[in-house]
Structures are given as structure tokens and as C-alpha cells.
Amino acid sequence: MDRVCVIGAGSSGIAACQVLHARGVPFDCFETGSSVGGNWRYLNDNGMSAAYRSLHINTSREIMEYRSFPMPKDLPSYPSHFQIARYFDDFVAHHGFAGHIRFRTEVVRVRPLDGGGYRVTARNRDSGEESVRDYRAVLVANGHHWDPRWPEPAFPGADAFTGQQVHAHSYRTPEPYAGKRVLVLGIGNSACDIAVETSRVSARTFLAMRRGAHVLPKYLFGTPTDHLTTSWLARRTPLWAHRLTLGLMLRLARGRVSDYGLPEPDHPVMSAHPTISDDLLTRLGHGDITVKPVVARFDGGVVHFADGTAEEIDAVVYCTGYRISLPFLDEDTTPVRDDEVSLYRRVVDPRHPGLYFLGLIQPLGAIMPLAEAQAEWVADLLQGRAALPPRAEMLAEIRRYRASLARRYVASKRHTIQVDYLAYLREVAAERARGAARAGAAVAEPAR
């Protein structure tokens, strides 16, 4: 019971391992696959990676890198998934905790114990043998981009569609779509990448969406875009001014998205998770991709759209996001209800002491430094360097967070775990300071 369990050795899980290892907190990490890296490991044998062959990061390496292990300076501003996976391997080797990771081992159940702590059941994927061990705390870092979300409800007639239907999670390369008439659904990052790729080999590529989006380039005025949004000036700029400035820069650099055939967004910039693409607008301008509104219905091999048009389609790629899934937690233990997550500061479950969640956020920026900061806070709590506020205070903070999401972002399941990169780093740092003060006050209080 002195040990801690870490579930997952993806980008958030290895951040947790590094901090626990550095702090001298004993732990076991369980990873379903044969390697670290999670979603960034192309063709990961855990079956959960959504990485496609051409994938590159959408946040620059300076923003994405771990503070405890900066990326090599000779990497490009936007490395490929191959380079990121190699970086993760080097991260683990540098910090020396590989021996704590049990690969090819899936956590199948986490159950709270009456006296505190958790009983963890893990299964070896090769032998099928199960092992059971009790831990004083569990750090969940299993990721949230592996359980595909399909349209709900399904489009009328979709079950009788004569062509191919796949989720973006299964997409790897464009070659299978050569010469076909392809429909890509969505306007997120995966949808843009897949539409651009398939348009180079397909007979026709259509891109259908429910609403418009602001499309950000990876570079603005020769600088990685996220350098501008995380600069020293941006740190001191209120949201309204930040939106205004970024909107003006986009207008100057790219014009209106409606000039390229996309619907004009019905929300200001930074009110939705950013869509980042350097190629989409060019392919639209060349006529290589045709924009369509939302699908109305399927009819055999024909897809009808909300504007009354129809197209013969051979293949549909659903870029419709992912569910937040924690299959190893019982209904009474999970903090997730219909993708609404009830966690204090996006990490702590107020109902279950010792159950923590790392990386269960969707940042406007990179997740790795945020998971690293979360892990430092959790280690403070585990070592008694910090204390949590009363449960009622934690529940009130969760309500305030949900209200802030409703004010800030477009209503969508995509935005239930959204955070701002810089603001959230400050939030976690402030919570660590408050937690340390609470712990100090508790120690200083005389015995009664």
C-alpha cells in the first residue's frame, strides 16, 4: 500500500512516472502496448493510436517539450510523430524509470477499498494471466483520443450505405482512396489533414461540416503561431484583446475563410478548439476539395446534404472526435458522465481520495507541460507537501469551471475538458502554493 499505480505510458503517463521517480515515490506503471508514446506511436500495438503516416504536431516543439527534458534543438519546429516517439523513448531513458513500466499489461479494473486505497487488477495481454495488487493512489493517464465517437444519432440511411465508412481513428494513408469519391466529415485538425491528403489521390474529395471554423496556419509572419499566442505580451493581454489581435493577424495573412468556400464561423476566434492547417485553404482555392454542409441522409451510394445537393460517394471518413472512456472504473467510481468530467482543477476526484487524472484536458496549446505540472501537484499531495480544500469547495470549483466553459466556448462535446495553456499552468501553480499553505497550517495546528 505504499506504492502508486500509473495507468498508461503515453505522454501524460511518462510525465507522471518521471515526477514520481524523481521524488522517490514507489510506483508501478501499466502500459497496454509494447512501447511508450501512446497516441504518438504510429501503428502502436496497443490498438489505440490514431496517428496517421503523415502526422506532425500542431504545437511547436518549444511549447510541447517537457520542462525536465527539452527537445533537441536540431528538430524542426513541428516534428513528425516518428520524431516525437523517439523523443519519448529518450525521455524515459534519460530519467531512468523504464524498469517501473509493465508493458503489454492492461488494467481491467480499479476498485476503491473500504479502508482507503485501490485494488488494481491487471491482465497480461500475451498470457492472459491476471494480477491483483493494492495501491494507496492511482494516477489515470490512459488518454482520451482512442474511443471513436460516431454521429449520434446516425445519419438516416447510413446503415445501408453501399460504400466504405470508417472513423478517422482507422485512417493511416491516402492510398486506399485513390480514384474514389471521398467524403470527409468534420472541420477539426484530423478532418483537414485527411481531406488534404485524400484530395491528392482521389477522384473527388468533399468536406462536410455543421459549422464554420477559424483556420489557423502553423506560421504567421514567419513565426510559429503558438509563439505569438504564448509570448510575453500575450501573457499580459486580456482575452478580448487577444481575440482581436489574433483575428486581425489572421485576416491580414489569410483573408476570410469564406473567400475559400468555407462557411463563416458563427463564433469569435479562440471560442473553439483551434483548427490548424497550412494546406486546407490552398487545396480549397485550387478546387481540389469541395465544401458541403451537414449530411441530411444516405441513399445507397448517394449522400444528400442539407442544402439539397447530392453526390455519389465511395468512402466516408468520420472525423467526429472521441469519447472519454475509463473502462476500468465502475459506474460508481468514474468521474465522467456523458463526457462531463467532475474533477477539481481537472485532476482530483473529490469523491474518491487518492484517485487522480493526468492529461484529461484539451488545451489550447500542448498537453505535455501541463501533464508535467499536474504530476508535480499530485506528487505534492502524495508526499504531504500540499493538502486539498474541503470537498464542498472542490465541488464549487468544478461548477465554476463548467460555467466558464459555457461562456467561453461553442456548445459541443468537444469542449467539455478545454483549458487555456498559459492560464492553466498558472492555475496549477497557484493551487500548489495554496495546497502547501494548507499542509503547513495543518502541521502547525496544535494537537487537541
C-alpha positions as CSV (number, residue, x, y, z in Angstrom):
1,M,0.0,0.0,0.0
2,D,3.0,2.3,-0.1
3,R,3.1,2.2,-3.9
4,V,1.3,4.2,-6.5
5,C,-0.3,2.9,-9.7
6,V,0.1,4.8,-13.0
7,I,-2.3,3.7,-15.8
8,G,-0.8,4.4,-19.3
9,A,2.7,5.2,-20.6
10,G,1.7,7.8,-23.1
11,S,2.8,11.4,-23.0
12,S,0.9,12.1,-19.7
13,G,1.8,8.7,-18.1
14,I,5.5,9.1,-18.6
15,A,5.3,12.6,-17.2
16,A,3.8,11.2,-14.1
17,C,6.5,8.4,-13.9
18,Q,9.3,10.9,-14.2
19,V,8.0,13.1,-11.4
20,L,7.3,10.1,-9.1
21,H,10.7,8.6,-9.8
22,A,12.5,11.9,-9.2
23,R,10.6,12.3,-5.9
24,G,11.3,8.8,-4.7
25,V,7.7,7.8,-4.6
26,P,7.5,4.0,-5.4
27,F,5.2,3.2,-8.3
28,D,4.2,0.7,-11.0
29,C,3.1,1.8,-14.5
30,F,0.9,-0.4,-16.6
31,E,1.0,0.1,-20.4
32,T,-1.2,-1.9,-22.8
33,G,1.3,-1.7,-25.7
34,S,4.9,-2.7,-26.1
35,S,6.4,0.8,-26.1
36,V,5.8,4.2,-24.5
37,G,4.3,7.1,-26.5
38,G,0.6,6.2,-26.7
39,N,-1.2,8.1,-29.4
40,W,2.2,9.3,-30.9
41,R,3.4,5.8,-31.6
42,Y,2.4,5.1,-35.2
43,L,0.8,1.6,-35.6
44,N,1.1,1.2,-31.8
45,D,0.3,-2.5,-31.0
46,N,-2.0,-1.4,-28.2
47,G,-4.5,-0.7,-30.9
48,M,-5.4,2.7,-29.5
49,S,-3.2,5.1,-31.5
50,A,-4.9,7.4,-34.0
51,A,-1.7,8.5,-35.6
52,Y,-1.6,8.5,-39.4
53,R,1.5,8.2,-41.5
54,S,2.0,11.9,-42.3
55,L,1.1,13.3,-38.8
56,H,3.1,16.2,-37.4
57,I,2.5,18.1,-34.2
58,N,0.2,21.1,-34.3
59,T,2.0,22.9,-31.5
60,S,5.7,23.9,-31.9
61,R,8.3,21.8,-30.2
62,E,9.2,24.7,-27.8
63,I,5.7,24.7,-26.5
64,M,5.3,20.9,-26.5
65,E,8.5,19.8,-24.8
66,Y,8.8,18.7,-21.2
67,R,10.4,21.2,-18.9
68,S,12.5,18.4,-17.4
69,F,13.8,17.3,-20.8
70,P,13.8,19.9,-23.7
71,M,13.6,18.7,-27.2
72,P,16.8,18.7,-29.3
73,K,17.4,22.0,-31.0
74,D,18.0,20.3,-34.3
75,L,14.4,19.1,-34.5
76,P,12.1,21.1,-36.8
77,S,9.5,23.5,-35.3
78,Y,6.8,20.9,-36.0
79,P,8.3,17.4,-35.7
80,S,6.7,14.2,-37.1
81,H,5.2,11.5,-34.9
82,F,8.3,9.4,-35.6
83,Q,10.5,12.1,-34.1
84,I,8.1,12.6,-31.1
85,A,8.0,8.9,-30.4
86,R,11.9,8.9,-30.4
87,Y,11.8,11.9,-28.1
88,F,9.6,10.0,-25.6
89,D,12.0,7.0,-25.7
90,D,14.9,9.3,-25.0
91,F,12.9,11.0,-22.2
92,V,12.4,7.6,-20.4
93,A,16.0,6.6,-20.9
94,H,17.3,9.9,-19.7
95,H,15.3,9.8,-16.4
96,G,15.9,6.0,-15.9
97,F,12.4,4.7,-14.9
98,A,11.8,2.2,-17.7
99,G,12.1,-0.7,-15.2
100,H,8.9,0.6,-13.5
101,I,6.8,0.1,-16.6
102,R,5.0,-3.2,-17.2
103,F,4.4,-3.4,-20.9
104,R,1.8,-5.5,-22.7
105,T,-0.3,-5.2,-19.5
106,E,-3.8,-3.8,-19.4
107,V,-5.5,-2.5,-16.3
108,V,-9.0,-4.1,-16.4
109,R,-10.4,-2.9,-13.0
110,V,-9.7,-0.3,-10.4
111,R,-11.8,-0.7,-7.2
112,P,-11.8,1.6,-4.1
113,L,-11.0,-0.2,-0.8
114,D,-13.1,0.5,2.3
115,G,-10.1,1.5,4.3
116,G,-8.6,3.7,1.7
117,G,-6.5,3.0,-1.4
118,Y,-7.4,1.0,-4.5
119,R,-7.3,-2.6,-5.7
120,V,-6.0,-2.8,-9.2
121,T,-6.5,-5.8,-11.5
122,A,-4.2,-6.0,-14.5
123,R,-4.0,-8.6,-17.3
124,N,-1.0,-9.6,-19.3
125,R,-2.0,-9.4,-23.0
126,D,0.2,-12.3,-24.0
127,S,-0.6,-14.9,-21.4
128,G,-4.0,-13.6,-20.3
129,E,-2.8,-14.0,-16.7
130,E,-4.3,-11.5,-14.2
131,S,-2.6,-10.0,-11.2
132,V,-4.1,-8.1,-8.3
133,R,-2.3,-5.5,-6.1
134,D,-3.4,-2.8,-3.7
135,Y,-2.1,0.8,-4.1
136,R,-2.5,3.9,-2.0
137,A,-3.3,6.0,-5.0
138,V,-4.0,5.6,-8.7
139,L,-2.9,8.1,-11.4
140,V,-5.1,7.6,-14.5
141,A,-3.3,8.7,-17.8
142,N,-5.0,6.4,-20.4
143,G,-5.6,9.2,-22.9
144,H,-8.9,10.4,-24.4
145,H,-8.3,10.0,-28.2
146,W,-8.8,6.3,-28.7
147,D,-12.6,5.5,-28.3
148,P,-14.1,6.8,-31.6
149,R,-17.3,8.9,-31.4
150,W,-19.7,8.3,-34.3
151,P,-22.5,10.7,-35.2
152,E,-25.4,10.4,-32.7
153,P,-27.9,9.6,-33.9
154,A,-26.6,8.0,-37.1
155,F,-27.5,9.8,-40.3
156,P,-30.6,8.3,-41.9
157,G,-29.7,5.5,-44.3
158,A,-26.1,5.3,-43.1
159,D,-26.6,1.6,-42.2
160,A,-27.5,0.8,-45.8
161,F,-24.7,2.9,-47.4
162,T,-23.0,0.9,-50.2
163,G,-19.6,2.5,-49.8
164,Q,-17.0,2.3,-47.1
165,Q,-17.4,4.1,-43.7
166,V,-14.5,4.5,-41.3
167,H,-13.7,6.7,-38.4
168,A,-10.6,8.9,-38.5
169,H,-9.1,6.7,-35.8
170,S,-8.6,4.0,-38.5
171,Y,-7.1,6.3,-41.2
172,R,-3.4,5.7,-41.9
173,T,-2.5,6.6,-45.5
174,P,-4.4,8.1,-48.5
175,E,-3.5,5.3,-51.0
176,P,-6.7,3.3,-50.3
177,Y,-8.7,6.3,-51.5
178,A,-7.0,6.6,-54.9
179,G,-9.6,7.2,-57.6
180,K,-12.5,7.3,-55.2
181,R,-15.1,9.9,-54.4
182,V,-14.4,10.6,-50.7
183,L,-16.5,12.5,-48.1
184,V,-14.7,13.7,-45.0
185,L,-17.0,14.8,-42.1
186,G,-15.7,17.5,-39.7
187,I,-13.6,20.6,-39.6
188,G,-11.1,19.7,-36.9
189,N,-7.4,19.0,-37.4
190,S,-7.8,15.4,-38.4
191,A,-10.6,16.3,-40.9
192,C,-8.4,18.9,-42.6
193,D,-5.4,16.7,-42.8
194,I,-7.3,13.8,-44.2
195,A,-9.2,15.9,-46.7
196,V,-6.0,17.5,-47.9
197,E,-4.3,14.1,-48.2
198,T,-7.1,12.2,-49.9
199,S,-7.6,15.1,-52.3
200,R,-4.2,14.4,-53.9
201,V,-5.2,10.9,-54.9
202,S,-9.0,10.8,-55.0
203,A,-11.3,11.4,-57.9
204,R,-13.1,14.0,-55.8
205,T,-12.9,14.9,-52.1
206,F,-15.8,16.6,-50.3
207,L,-15.5,18.2,-46.8
208,A,-18.8,18.5,-44.9
209,M,-19.3,20.3,-41.6
210,R,-22.0,21.5,-39.2
211,R,-20.4,24.9,-38.6
212,G,-17.6,27.0,-39.8
213,A,-14.2,27.3,-38.1
214,H,-11.3,29.7,-37.9
215,V,-8.4,28.0,-39.7
216,L,-5.0,28.9,-38.2
217,P,-1.8,28.4,-40.1
218,K,1.2,26.9,-38.4
219,Y,3.2,30.0,-39.2
220,L,2.2,33.7,-39.0
221,F,4.7,36.2,-40.4
222,G,7.4,33.6,-40.4
223,T,6.9,32.6,-36.7
224,P,5.2,29.5,-35.3
225,T,1.7,30.7,-34.5
226,D,1.7,29.5,-30.9
227,H,4.8,31.5,-30.2
228,L,2.7,34.6,-30.8
229,T,-0.1,33.3,-28.6
230,T,2.2,32.4,-25.7
231,S,4.6,35.4,-25.9
232,W,5.3,37.7,-23.0
233,L,2.8,40.2,-24.4
234,A,0.1,37.5,-24.8
235,R,0.6,36.6,-21.2
236,R,-0.4,40.1,-20.2
237,T,-3.2,40.5,-22.7
238,P,-6.9,40.0,-21.7
239,L,-8.9,37.5,-23.7
240,W,-10.9,40.1,-25.7
241,A,-7.7,41.8,-26.8
242,H,-6.1,38.5,-27.6
243,R,-9.0,37.5,-29.8
244,L,-9.0,40.9,-31.5
245,T,-5.3,40.8,-32.2
246,L,-5.2,37.2,-33.5
247,G,-8.3,37.8,-35.6
248,L,-6.7,40.8,-37.2
249,M,-3.5,38.8,-37.9
250,L,-5.4,36.0,-39.5
251,R,-7.4,38.5,-41.7
252,L,-4.2,40.1,-42.9
253,A,-2.4,36.8,-43.5
254,R,-5.2,34.7,-44.9
255,G,-8.3,36.8,-45.5
256,R,-11.8,35.4,-44.7
257,V,-12.3,31.7,-44.7
258,S,-15.5,32.3,-46.7
259,D,-13.3,33.5,-49.5
260,Y,-12.2,29.9,-49.9
261,G,-15.7,28.5,-49.8
262,L,-15.9,27.6,-46.1
263,P,-18.9,28.8,-44.0
264,E,-18.1,31.9,-42.0
265,P,-17.6,31.0,-38.3
266,D,-20.5,31.9,-36.0
267,H,-18.2,32.4,-33.1
268,P,-15.1,34.5,-32.4
269,V,-11.6,33.1,-32.7
270,M,-10.5,31.1,-29.6
271,S,-14.1,30.2,-28.8
272,A,-13.5,26.7,-30.2
273,H,-10.6,24.3,-30.2
274,P,-8.3,25.6,-32.9
275,T,-8.3,24.1,-36.4
276,I,-4.7,24.3,-37.7
277,S,-3.8,23.7,-41.3
278,D,-1.3,25.3,-43.7
279,D,-2.7,23.3,-46.7
280,L,-6.5,23.3,-46.5
281,L,-7.1,26.8,-47.8
282,T,-4.8,26.3,-50.7
283,R,-6.4,23.0,-51.7
284,L,-9.8,24.7,-51.4
285,G,-8.5,27.6,-53.6
286,H,-7.3,25.1,-56.2
287,G,-10.7,23.4,-56.3
288,D,-9.3,20.1,-55.1
289,I,-11.7,20.0,-52.1
290,T,-15.4,20.8,-52.3
291,V,-17.1,22.2,-49.2
292,K,-20.5,20.8,-48.3
293,P,-23.0,21.4,-45.4
294,V,-24.0,18.7,-42.9
295,V,-25.3,15.4,-44.3
296,A,-29.0,15.0,-44.5
297,R,-29.3,11.4,-45.4
298,F,-27.7,8.4,-47.2
299,D,-29.4,6.7,-50.1
300,G,-27.5,3.7,-51.3
301,G,-24.3,5.1,-52.7
302,V,-25.6,8.7,-52.8
303,V,-25.2,11.2,-50.0
304,H,-27.7,14.0,-49.7
305,F,-26.7,17.3,-48.0
306,A,-28.7,19.9,-46.0
307,D,-28.6,22.3,-49.0
308,G,-30.4,19.9,-51.2
309,T,-27.4,18.8,-53.2
310,A,-26.4,15.2,-53.6
311,E,-23.2,13.4,-54.5
312,E,-22.2,9.8,-55.3
313,I,-19.7,8.8,-52.7
314,D,-17.4,5.7,-52.4
315,A,-16.0,6.3,-49.0
316,V,-16.8,8.3,-45.9
317,V,-14.3,9.2,-43.2
318,Y,-15.9,10.4,-39.9
319,C,-13.7,12.9,-38.2
320,T,-16.2,13.2,-35.3
321,G,-14.0,13.1,-32.3
322,Y,-13.7,10.7,-29.4
323,R,-15.5,9.6,-26.2
324,I,-13.9,10.0,-22.9
325,S,-13.6,6.3,-21.7
326,L,-12.4,4.8,-18.5
327,P,-13.4,1.2,-18.9
328,F,-11.6,0.0,-15.8
329,L,-13.7,2.2,-13.4
330,D,-17.1,1.1,-12.2
331,E,-20.1,3.4,-12.7
332,D,-19.9,4.5,-9.1
333,T,-16.2,5.4,-9.4
334,T,-15.9,7.2,-12.7
335,P,-15.9,11.0,-12.7
336,V,-17.2,11.0,-16.3
337,R,-20.9,11.4,-17.2
338,D,-21.6,11.9,-20.9
339,D,-18.2,13.4,-21.4
340,E,-18.8,15.8,-18.5
341,V,-15.8,15.4,-16.2
342,S,-16.1,16.2,-12.4
343,L,-12.5,16.9,-11.3
344,Y,-11.1,19.6,-9.1
345,R,-8.7,21.6,-11.1
346,R,-9.1,18.9,-13.8
347,V,-7.1,16.4,-11.8
348,V,-8.7,15.4,-8.4
349,D,-11.8,13.4,-7.9
350,P,-13.5,14.9,-4.8
351,R,-15.5,11.7,-4.1
352,H,-12.5,9.3,-4.2
353,P,-9.4,10.4,-2.3
354,G,-6.2,9.1,-4.0
355,L,-7.7,8.9,-7.5
356,Y,-6.1,11.4,-9.8
357,F,-6.3,12.0,-13.6
358,L,-3.5,13.4,-15.7
359,G,-3.8,14.7,-19.2
360,L,-7.7,14.6,-19.2
361,I,-7.8,18.0,-20.7
362,Q,-8.0,19.6,-24.2
363,P,-5.6,22.5,-24.1
364,L,-5.3,25.5,-26.4
365,G,-1.6,24.5,-26.6
366,A,0.4,21.4,-25.9
367,I,-0.6,18.8,-23.3
368,M,2.8,17.6,-22.2
369,P,4.0,20.5,-20.0
370,L,0.5,20.7,-18.5
371,A,0.6,17.0,-17.6
372,E,4.0,17.5,-16.1
373,A,2.7,20.3,-13.9
374,Q,-0.3,18.2,-12.9
375,A,2.1,15.4,-11.9
376,E,4.2,17.7,-9.7
377,W,1.0,18.8,-7.9
378,V,-0.1,15.2,-7.4
379,A,3.3,14.3,-6.0
380,D,3.0,17.2,-3.6
381,L,-0.3,15.7,-2.4
382,L,1.1,12.2,-2.1
383,Q,4.1,13.4,-0.1
384,G,2.1,15.6,2.2
385,R,3.6,18.8,0.9
386,A,0.2,20.0,-0.1
387,A,-3.4,19.5,1.1
388,L,-6.7,19.7,-0.7
389,P,-9.5,22.1,0.3
390,P,-12.8,20.7,1.8
391,R,-14.9,18.7,-0.6
392,A,-17.6,21.4,-0.9
393,E,-15.0,23.9,-2.1
394,M,-13.8,21.5,-4.7
395,L,-17.3,20.8,-6.0
396,A,-17.9,24.6,-6.2
397,E,-14.8,25.0,-8.3
398,I,-16.0,22.3,-10.7
399,R,-19.3,24.2,-11.1
400,R,-17.4,27.4,-11.8
401,Y,-15.3,25.7,-14.4
402,R,-18.3,24.3,-16.2
403,A,-19.9,27.7,-16.2
404,S,-16.8,29.3,-17.6
405,L,-16.8,26.7,-20.5
406,A,-20.3,27.6,-21.3
407,R,-19.5,31.3,-21.5
408,R,-16.2,30.8,-23.4
409,Y,-16.7,28.0,-25.9
410,V,-19.2,26.9,-28.6
411,A,-21.5,24.3,-27.1
412,S,-20.1,20.9,-28.1
413,K,-18.9,17.7,-26.5
414,R,-15.5,18.7,-27.9
415,H,-15.3,21.4,-25.4
416,T,-16.1,19.7,-22.1
417,I,-12.4,19.5,-20.9
418,Q,-11.0,22.6,-22.6
419,V,-8.3,24.7,-20.9
420,D,-6.0,27.6,-21.9
421,Y,-2.4,26.6,-21.9
422,L,-0.9,29.6,-20.0
423,A,-3.9,30.2,-17.8
424,Y,-4.0,26.5,-16.7
425,L,-0.2,26.5,-15.9
426,R,-0.8,29.5,-13.7
427,E,-3.9,27.8,-12.1
428,V,-1.9,24.6,-11.2
429,A,1.0,26.7,-9.8
430,A,-1.4,28.7,-7.7
431,E,-3.1,25.6,-6.4
432,R,0.2,24.1,-5.5
433,A,1.0,27.2,-3.5
434,R,-2.4,27.1,-1.7
435,G,-2.1,23.4,-1.1
436,A,1.4,23.9,0.5
437,A,-0.1,26.6,2.8
438,R,-3.0,24.3,3.8
439,A,-0.5,21.5,4.6
440,G,1.7,23.9,6.6
441,A,-1.3,25.1,8.6
442,A,-2.4,21.5,9.3
443,V,1.1,20.7,10.6
444,A,1.3,23.8,12.7
445,E,-2.1,23.3,14.3
446,P,-1.6,22.1,17.9
447,A,-2.9,18.7,18.9
448,R,-6.2,18.8,20.8
